[in-house]
Amino acid sequence: MSMVSSLKGRINRVEKGCQAGRRDGRIIHHRQSLDPARAFCNWLVRQGYVSETLFPKGAVPQAQRGLPHPVEPAAFVHLLRACQLAGSPGGQSAGMTARNRAILWLLRDTGLSVSELCGLRLGDVDRAGGTVTVHRKRGRLRVFPLSADGRRAVCAYLEQARLTPAWTSVVPEARDLLLLTERRHPLTKNSLTLLFLRLSQRAGFAREPICPSMLRDTYAIRFLRAGGELAALQEQLGVADLASVKRYQHFCEQRRQEQEIQACSEESVFTQQSRRDKSKRRKEQGRGRGRRRSS
């Protein structure tokens, strides 16, 4: 009964946040953290343990699409540090640490969706060229270059974990997948959601947890700031609706306006201070001339 009350309370929090037009990390986290519970309830219904699920269609409202929430560089560094697990070098913990860092860099460097990330295969990584190939609908391929740090992280994961005998999967469908869980099963959306929750807690972001979509936002904003066009970004992200990428443009314009206002404010403060300094010097010079005349 307490579990049911907890789930209903979480659904209510998501609903209130969506009605208020919010799209911060907490709302995204609450929505994503309900996915494992939804899957479990659906399983209970299929097995006949319960007659109906707590998650009928439309039970969890969709959050309104608002401005993006990029991950700042300092926060990303904290996430990377949170990947470090206690354990002996070369052991299970070292492999999971390398995998988690590879996941963070892949999302930041490519802007992949969760399904695309989970679907990556070993053959999609070109270690020599430092690229990752994504297979999209209708047979379309997209090649993403990795940053120097991203390339090192992915190569470290392959060499220290994924390509070692200890990481051989017994599940046939997972044998050529790039990213596996601790039990050597395919990485799923639910397992990725739980991973980001743990990393956010260890990094000190429990109240404002970071989720995979925020790293996708980070990639999109960095792409536009580097001079990329909207149409090119749409192709990079693999979205059909141009309106989905225009919000990144709005975000960049808003940030630029805020920076201009801040620069003008700082310039105004500097000008006022300069005027006060000049006035003070004139007064001091006037006093000095007065003393010389009196003497």
Residue, then its C-alpha position, 0 to 999 in steps of 0.5 A: m500500500s505504501m508503494v502505491s501511495s508513493l507512486k501516486g504521489r510521484i505522478n501528482r508531482v509530475e502533473k503539477g509541474c507540467q501544469a505549471g509549465r516547468r521542465d527542470g531536472r526534477i520534473i524530467h527525473h520524476r517522469q523517467s524514474l516512473d518508467p521502471a515502475r510502469a514496466f513492473c505494473n504492466w508485467l503484474v497485469r500480464q501475469g494476472y497478479v492484478s486486474e489493472t495497472l496504475f499507469p493507464k494511458g495518459a496517467v503520467p502527463q507529458a511535460q511541456r517543451g520549454l527552453p533547453h537545460p544544458v549541463e554546465p562544464a563544471a557540473f559535467v566534471h562533477l559527473l565524471r568524478a562521480c563515475q569513480l567507484a571503489g575497488s581494485p584496479g582492473g576489477q569489476s568496479a574499474g570496468m563500470t567506471a570506464r563504462n559510465r565515463a564513456i556513456l557521458w562523453l558519448l552523449r555530450d559529443t554526439g547528442l544521441s537519443v537514449s534509444e540510439l545510445c543503447g543501440l550502438r554496436l561494437g562495429d559502430v566505433d572507429r577507434a582509429g578515426g575517433t568516430v561513432t556511426v549511428h544507424r537511423k531509420r530508412g537505412r540512414l547513417r550518421v557519423f559523429p566525431l568524438s572529442a579527444d577526451g571522448r575518444r580516450a574514454v571510449c577506448a579506455y572502456l573497450e580496452q579495460a572492460r568491453l573487449t575483455p573476456a569478463w565482459t562477454s555477454v551470455v545473452p545472444e542479442a547483447r553480444d555485439l552491443l557496445l554498452l552493457t549493464e553490470r550483469r552483461h545484459p543490454l543497456t536499456k532506458n530504465s537502467l540508464t535513468l537509474l544510472f544518471l540518478r545515482l551519478s547525480q546523487r554522488a555529484g551533489f545534484a540530488r535536488e536537481p538531477i541531471c538526465p541524458s536529455m540534458l546532455r543532448d541539449t548541451y550538444a545542440i547548444r554547443f553546435l549552434r554556438a560554434g556556427g552550425e545551422l538549424a537545418a544541420l542541427q536537425e539532421q544531426l539530432g535526427v528529428a523531423d520537426l524543425a520546431s524541436v530545434k528552434r528552441y535551441q536557437h531561442f535559448c542561444e538568443q536569450r543567453r546572448q541578450e542576457q550577456e549583453i545586458q550584463a556587459c552594459s551594466e558592468e560598463s555602466v558601473f565602470t564608467q560611473q566609477s571612472r567619473r567619480d575617480k576623475s572628480k576626486r582627482r580634480k578636488e585633490q588638485g584644487r586643494g593642492r593649488g589652494r595650499r600653494r597660493s596660501s603659502 
